[in-house]
Amino acid sequence: MNFKDEYKRDFDNIKPDDAFKKSLVNQLNKKPVVRSYKRVYANMLAAAAALLLVVGVGYYAKTGISSNSEFDYNADYEEITKADNEADFITNSETITKGDDMAAGTENVTIETEEGTLSQFGGLAETPGGIILYENWYGDAVTDEEIYEVFVSLISGKNLDELYVSDSELFANNNLLSKTEMKEVIEIVSMGMPTDEEFEGDKTFYKAVLEDGTVIRFVISDAGYIRINGRSAVFKVEK
Amino acid sequence: MNTADKDISANELIERYSDMVYRIAFSRTQSVHDAQDITQEVFFKYLKYVNSGKSFNDEEHRKAWLLKVAMNTGNTFIKAAWFRHRASLTEAADVAESMEEKSEVYYAVMELPEKYRVIVHLFYYEELPIKAICDILDLSETAVKSRLHRARTMLKDKLKEVQYEF
């Protein structure tokens, strides 16, 4: 059976009734007066107010009306060149530069390391150099699927600057991929589907560098499994 | 219609495009009432657009504009917390209101997360090319293909008792 035919048959029957259409035509034919939009704007205002409330609550929940928020104004960044291996976080952000008071709490603060074993996920992260505020690369995505989707969007769009490959996590002898090779990797990654299976197979490590300097590391196995550094979720390329 | 868009009347506009706008709104909200609200708002926005002196290059442009505005207008509804609560309560009632019996394909698609439902609708029902879907949804080609691929995989799993050709 053909999916499209079935779907079209079902949705052909979904349409506004004639009374609604007639009412719409009448409203469009009226001269534009303010009161014609009252209901529309009332709905829009209600929706906007509700949205602002949700966004506002979400924003404060995320940034925290708590002692942590003082770091928004902390300009005491230090240049960090190596991570403490005891800090068992893995980061996707790599370059930190000295900030000034005006830059305090601004975006794109990252930590430069050889290996990138630093804290992850937005907000605060503990490192040998102290607590540093930085932005994650996946914004307010929450679930593994959402984060993966942001990941796919970032590396498949104009944001991607370079893609490196290595047979180890250290990227000591990493190779920069050509445009064609990048395209192949992006194609594979975009086909990843969430799976409950364990990650298996020989790993190849990738380091994507975005145009704004953000680095995202991920690994693909020869069995078609994909995992983003710092995340436990496994995705699999369906054949 | 008090509009600068002289080549199409209100009647013709609604005849040609209200079903399309309503369907995309319904596929996202799964609510008759919200789909009607969104549809009305889209056409009010259309009126405002053409009354400001703007026009469309051709019918394809007009159609794409309406779909994009329908998507953007729907976003406001969908993101609002009150909508999320309301949708779950009214969904069953609204679906039951529709007169015709629906196939398992319909229910399988309606069970998909919204972002996959909309891609399925634009691709299979509106038969839009990937590039057009990218423009409407403001997504990269890879992202659209990825979502379409995922949607198909999920649908094949839901509809596994019958071999559907995709």
Contacts between the chains, C-beta under 8 A, distances in Angstrom:
chain1	res1	chain2	res2	distance
A	1	B	162	5.8
A	1	B	163	7.2
A	1	B	164	5.3
A	1	B	165	6.9
A	2	B	164	7.0
A	2	B	165	4.9
A	3	B	105	6.3
A	3	B	124	6.9
A	3	B	155	7.1
A	3	B	159	7.8
A	3	B	164	4.3
A	3	B	165	6.3
A	3	B	166	5.0
A	4	B	124	4.7
A	4	B	166	7.9
A	6	B	103	5.3
A	6	B	105	4.1
A	6	B	106	7.9
A	6	B	164	7.3
A	7	B	105	5.2
A	7	B	106	7.1
A	7	B	109	6.5
A	7	B	120	7.4
A	7	B	124	5.2
A	7	B	125	6.3
A	8	B	124	7.2
A	8	B	125	5.8
A	9	B	103	7.2
A	10	B	100	7.9
A	10	B	102	5.1
A	10	B	103	5.5
A	10	B	105	6.2
A	10	B	106	4.0
A	11	B	23	5.8
A	11	B	27	7.5
A	11	B	106	7.4
A	11	B	121	7.4
A	11	B	125	5.3
A	13	B	98	6.9
A	13	B	99	7.3
A	13	B	100	4.2
A	14	B	22	7.3
A	14	B	23	5.5
A	14	B	26	5.5
A	14	B	98	6.7
A	15	B	18	7.7
A	15	B	19	4.3
A	15	B	22	5.8
A	15	B	23	6.8
A	16	B	18	5.7
A	16	B	19	7.0
A	16	B	22	4.6
A	16	B	35	7.6
A	16	B	36	6.3
A	16	B	39	6.3
A	20	B	36	5.9
A	20	B	39	7.8
A	21	B	14	5.3
A	21	B	15	7.7
A	21	B	18	5.5
A	24	B	14	5.4
A	24	B	18	6.5
A	24	B	39	7.3
A	24	B	40	6.2
A	24	B	43	5.9
A	25	B	10	4.9
A	25	B	11	5.3
A	25	B	14	5.1
A	27	B	40	7.6
A	27	B	44	7.7
A	28	B	1	5.1
A	28	B	10	3.9
A	28	B	13	7.2
A	28	B	14	7.3
A	28	B	43	6.1
A	28	B	44	8.0
A	28	B	47	5.6
A	29	B	1	5.5
A	29	B	2	7.5
A	29	B	10	5.0
A	30	B	2	7.7
A	31	B	2	5.3
A	32	B	2	6.1
A	32	B	47	7.1
A	32	B	48	8.0
A	32	B	51	6.5
A	37	B	44	6.7
A	40	B	40	6.9
A	40	B	41	5.7
A	40	B	44	5.5
A	43	B	37	6.3
A	43	B	41	7.5
A	44	B	41	7.5
A	44	B	76	7.3
A	46	B	82	7.9
A	47	B	76	5.0
A	47	B	77	6.4
A	47	B	80	4.9
A	47	B	82	8.0
A	47	B	83	7.7
A	48	B	76	7.4
A	50	B	80	4.2
A	50	B	81	5.7
A	50	B	82	5.0
A	50	B	83	7.9
A	51	B	76	6.7
A	51	B	79	5.7
A	51	B	80	5.2
A	53	B	81	7.2
A	54	B	79	7.1
A	54	B	80	7.0
A	54	B	81	4.8
A	149	B	143	7.4
A	149	B	146	7.7
A	149	B	147	8.0
A	152	B	142	6.8
A	152	B	143	6.3
A	152	B	146	5.7
A	153	B	139	7.4
A	153	B	140	6.4
A	153	B	142	8.0
A	153	B	143	5.2
A	156	B	140	5.4
A	156	B	142	3.6
A	156	B	143	6.5
A	156	B	146	7.9
A	157	B	140	4.6
A	157	B	142	7.6
A	157	B	143	7.7
A	186	B	142	6.4
A	187	B	142	7.7
A	190	B	142	4.8
A	190	B	143	7.6
A	190	B	145	6.7
A	190	B	146	4.2
A	190	B	149	7.8
A	191	B	146	7.0
A	191	B	149	6.1
A	193	B	150	6.1
A	193	B	153	6.0
A	238	B	153	6.2
